[in-house]
Amino acid sequence: MRQKAEDFAEKIDLKEFVATYGWFHRCRKRINVVFKRTYGEQNSADVAAANQWIEKEWRKLIASYDPRGVYNADESGLYYKAMPSHTYLFKGGNTKGQKVSKELVNILYCVSMTGEKKQLLAVGKSKRLRCFKGIEKLPFDFFANNSAWMTSVIFNKWLLKWGNQLNHKILLLIDNCTAHVLNVSLKHINAVFLAANMISLMQPWDQRIIRALKAYYRHETWDKMLESFRDNEEISANDLAEKELFWKQCISSQIPGI
């Protein structure tokens, strides 16, 4: 915008004009221009196609299903050991930071229209993470591969296991990413895949639901930390985050199942 203003000034022969940052700041304040980050894929979304699908296809799909049998699923990565990047301290005080943990699990979330939660599916890089040691039964389904991301093999195993547990038909609405390829025959699950140009408009999980769930996860994790501080006041949050025993306690108390 500053460059364009100087181009216009040159065209009308205002040789002394300079579009400084101060000029730009005052200008955008006068005309109520704000600075925002762009999110998601809404720019490439087809609004007309999404509205048409809801009016025609979606109404037909859910007509034969009870709301308790209509599910929606989505995935998101979680840096489950990441600590806060900010802290409070007295003015003039110093604090030591540490490298942000990049230990990742990819989680598949699934819930019905009436709020019934399907057990979480997590994908990590190792079949037996150290913090799983001694836990006989995890409070979520767990798979592993080198990238910790969903694959078609894991996706189909998850569907097959779920289908074998059902005795009635359900509808599952999910994204059509490359990992979501149906390679098994399902008797009780009708999987419907959202078109890529409609996902940002129609995927409920993208409407800050996953963000809220992660916030609850952080809140529960830090509450667990406060309990640990009561037992040992000398330990810091960063030191505690390095202890596998702490994460084992979090998993045992089913924090990931929020």
C-alpha positions in Angstrom: 0.0 0.0 0.0 2.9 2.4 0.8 4.5 1.6 -2.6 1.2 2.1 -4.4 0.8 5.5 -2.7 4.2 6.6 -3.9 3.4 5.5 -7.4 0.2 7.6 -7.4 2.2 10.6 -5.9 4.7 10.3 -8.8 1.9 10.3 -11.4 0.4 13.5 -10.0 3.9 15.0 -9.7 4.1 15.1 -5.9 7.9 14.7 -5.8 8.3 15.5 -2.1 5.8 12.9 -0.9 7.2 9.8 1.0 4.8 7.1 2.2 6.4 6.6 5.6 5.2 4.0 8.1 3.7 6.8 10.2 1.8 8.0 7.2 0.5 4.5 6.5 -0.4 3.9 10.1 -2.5 7.2 10.3 -4.1 6.5 6.9 -5.3 3.0 7.7 -6.5 4.2 11.1 -8.6 6.9 9.4 -10.3 4.5 7.0 -10.6 1.6 9.5 -8.2 -0.8 7.8 -6.9 -3.6 10.2 -4.2 -6.2 9.8 -5.3 -9.8 10.0 -3.7 -13.2 9.3 -5.4 -15.4 6.7 -6.5 -18.8 7.8 -7.6 -22.0 6.2 -8.7 -22.6 2.6 -11.8 -20.5 2.4 -10.5 -18.5 -0.5 -10.6 -21.6 -2.7 -13.9 -22.9 -1.3 -16.9 -23.2 -3.6 -19.8 -21.5 -1.7 -22.4 -22.2 -4.3 -21.5 -25.9 -4.5 -21.5 -26.2 -0.7 -24.9 -24.7 -0.4 -26.3 -26.9 -3.2 -24.8 -30.0 -1.6 -26.4 -29.1 1.8 -29.8 -28.5 0.2 -30.0 -31.6 -2.0 -27.4 -34.3 -1.1 -27.2 -33.7 2.7 -30.9 -33.7 3.3 -31.3 -37.0 1.4 -28.3 -38.6 3.3 -29.6 -37.9 6.8 -33.2 -38.6 6.1 -32.8 -42.3 6.9 -30.5 -41.9 9.9 -31.2 -41.1 13.5 -29.1 -38.1 14.7 -27.3 -40.4 17.1 -26.1 -42.4 14.1 -24.7 -39.4 12.2 -21.0 -39.0 12.8 -18.3 -36.5 11.7 -14.5 -37.1 11.9 -11.4 -35.1 11.3 -7.7 -35.3 12.2 -5.1 -32.9 13.6 -1.6 -33.1 14.9 -0.9 -32.5 18.6 2.5 -31.6 20.1 1.5 -33.3 23.3 4.7 -32.4 25.3 4.9 -28.8 24.2 5.2 -26.3 27.1 3.9 -22.7 27.2 6.2 -20.2 25.4 5.3 -17.3 27.8 5.4 -17.0 31.6 4.9 -14.5 34.3 7.8 -13.2 36.4 8.7 -10.2 38.5 9.9 -7.2 36.6 13.7 -7.4 36.0 13.7 -11.2 36.5 15.1 -13.7 34.1 13.8 -17.0 32.9 15.4 -19.9 31.0 13.7 -21.1 27.9 14.1 -24.5 26.2 13.6 -26.0 22.8 9.9 -26.6 22.0 9.1 -30.3 22.0 8.3 -31.7 18.6 7.0 -35.0 19.8 3.9 -35.4 17.7 0.8 -37.6 17.6 -1.8 -37.2 15.0 -5.3 -37.6 16.4 -8.5 -38.6 14.7 -11.5 -37.1 16.4 -15.0 -38.4 15.9 -18.4 -37.5 17.4 -22.1 -37.8 16.6 -24.7 -35.1 16.0 -26.0 -35.7 19.5 -22.5 -35.4 21.1 -21.6 -39.1 21.6 -17.8 -39.3 21.4 -16.0 -42.1 19.6 -12.8 -43.3 21.3 -9.9 -41.3 19.9 -7.5 -42.7 17.4 -3.8 -41.6 17.8 -0.9 -42.2 15.4 2.6 -41.8 16.7 6.1 -42.5 15.5 6.8 -45.5 17.8 4.6 -48.5 18.7 5.5 -48.3 22.3 6.3 -44.8 23.5 8.3 -44.7 26.7 5.4 -43.0 28.5 3.2 -46.0 27.6 5.4 -48.4 29.6 3.4 -50.2 32.3 0.0 -49.1 31.0 -1.9 -52.3 30.2 -4.7 -50.6 28.3 -4.5 -47.2 26.6 -7.6 -45.0 26.8 -7.5 -44.6 23.0 -6.7 -46.6 19.9 -3.0 -46.3 18.9 -1.1 -47.0 15.7 2.4 -46.0 14.6 4.4 -45.2 11.5 7.6 -43.3 10.7 5.8 -40.0 10.1 3.1 -40.2 12.8 0.5 -39.3 10.2 -2.7 -41.1 9.1 -2.4 -43.7 6.3 -5.1 -45.5 4.3 -4.1 -48.8 6.1 -4.6 -47.3 9.5 -7.8 -45.6 8.4 -9.3 -48.8 7.1 -8.3 -50.8 10.2 -10.0 -48.2 12.3 -13.2 -48.3 10.2 -13.2 -52.1 10.2 -12.8 -52.3 14.0 -15.6 -49.8 14.5 -17.9 -51.5 12.0 -17.5 -54.9 13.8 -18.6 -53.3 17.0 -21.9 -51.9 15.5 -25.2 -53.6 15.2 -27.0 -50.7 13.3 -26.2 -48.5 10.4 -24.5 -45.1 10.8 -23.4 -42.3 8.5 -19.8 -41.0 8.7 -18.9 -37.6 7.2 -15.2 -37.1 6.7 -12.7 -35.3 4.5 -11.5 -36.8 1.2 -7.7 -36.6 1.9 -5.3 -39.1 0.3 -5.3 -41.3 3.5 -9.1 -41.6 3.5 -9.4 -44.3 0.9 -12.0 -47.0 1.5 -10.5 -50.4 0.8 -12.7 -52.6 3.0 -16.4 -53.7 2.8 -18.4 -52.1 5.6 -21.8 -53.4 6.5 -22.8 -50.8 9.1 -20.9 -47.7 8.1 -21.8 -45.4 5.2 -18.7 -43.2 4.7 -19.4 -40.0 2.8 -16.4 -37.9 1.8 -16.5 -34.1 1.6 -15.2 -32.6 -1.6 -11.9 -30.7 -1.3 -13.5 -27.4 -2.4 -16.1 -27.5 0.4 -14.2 -28.7 3.4 -13.3 -25.3 4.8 -17.0 -24.4 4.8 -18.6 -27.6 5.9 -16.2 -29.4 8.2 -17.5 -28.7 11.7 -14.2 -29.7 13.3 -12.5 -26.8 11.5 -14.9 -24.3 13.2 -12.6 -24.0 16.2 -13.7 -27.3 17.8 -10.3 -28.9 17.5 -8.7 -25.7 18.8 -11.0 -25.8 21.8 -10.2 -29.5 22.5 -6.5 -28.8 22.4 -7.0 -25.9 24.8 -8.8 -28.3 27.2 -5.9 -30.7 26.8 -3.4 -28.1 27.7 -5.5 -27.0 30.7 -5.7 -30.5 32.1 -2.0 -31.1 31.5 -1.0 -28.0 33.4 -3.4 -28.8 36.2 -1.6 -32.1 36.5 1.7 -30.2 36.6 0.4 -28.0 39.5 -0.4 -31.2 41.4 3.2 -32.4 40.8 4.6 -29.0 42.0 2.8 -29.5 45.3 4.7 -32.7 45.9 8.0 -31.2 44.7 8.4 -27.4 44.9 12.0 -27.5 43.6 11.1 -28.9 40.1 10.4 -26.6 37.2 7.8 -27.1 34.5 10.5 -27.7 31.8 12.2 -30.3 34.0 8.8 -32.0 34.7 8.1 -32.1 30.9 11.2 -34.2 30.4 10.0 -36.9 32.8 8.2 -39.8 31.1 6.6 -40.6 34.4 4.6 -37.4 34.3 3.2 -38.1 30.8 2.4 -41.7 31.9 0.3 -40.2 34.7 -1.4 -37.9 32.3 -2.3 -40.8 29.9 -3.4 -43.1 32.8 -5.8 -40.4 33.9 -7.2 -40.3 30.4 -6.3 -36.7 29.7 -6.2 -37.5 25.9 -9.8 -38.7 26.1 -11.3 -35.2 26.8 
